[in-house]
């Protein structure tokens, strides 16, 4: 019997890739008077609800989706988390 699993994929540019959005955020923080921020890296969080027979199956499917569709493996790293509760609304 399949169940619903919540999954989150965090996608970020690799550390060696320049992050112009992160730099814009850092400059905005400095302009707002926030001190001590040396660098900012920006990313995206993608939430999915996956129907699968097990958490392991759900995680394997999400890892494949993340590697093939959600992240550019040349420029980006990604982290996958899967749990029994729904995270998508």
N, C-alpha and C positions, 0 to 999 in steps of 0.2 A: 504494500500500500504506500503510495507516495505522500509526501508531506511537503509543506511549504517552508523554505529556508530563506532567511534574509542574508543578503551578501552585500559587501561594500568593497569597492575597488578604488584605491587611492593611486592616482597617476600623477607623477612629477617628472619634470625635466631632470635628466642625469646631472650630477654635480658639475661635470665638465662643460655643460651647455649653458650659454649665457641666458639669463631669465629676465627679459625686459619688463615683464609685468611685476616681478618681484622687486626689481630696481625702482620702478615707479612707486610701488607701495613704500619702499624704504625712504625715498625722497619725500613722499607725502607725510610720513611719520615725522621726519626731521623738520619739515615745514610747520607741522602742528606742535612743535616743541618737545616731541618725544626724544629723549636722549638714550644713548647706549645701544641702539640697534645698529649692528655692523652689516648685517645682510638679511635679506628676505628671499625665500623661495616660495613660489606660488604653485599650487597644483589644483587638481579637480577631484572631487569625490563623486563616485557613481554608485547609486544604490539600486540593487536588483532584488526581486522576489523570484525565487527559483523553485519549481516543483520537481522533486527528485525522490528516489526511494531511500536515500541515506544522505547524511551530511557529507560523506566522502564523495559521493556521486555529484552532489551539488557543487562542492568545491572544485572538483575536476572540471566540470562544465564551465564554471565561472573563470577558472584559470585559463582555459582554452579561449574563451571569449575575450578575456582581457588581453591575452598575448596576440590574438589574431585581429581584433577589431578596436578595442578601447585604447590601447597604448601603441605608440610607434616605437618598436624595439631599438631603433637606431638612436633615438633622441630621449626616450623616456623610460623610467623604471616604474614598476607598479607593485602594489601590495594588495593581496586578497584576504578578506576575512569573511567567514561564513558561520552563521549560527542558526539555531532553531526558530528564532523569532523574526517576524517580518520587519524589515527596515524601510521598505518602500511604501509610499502612500498613494 
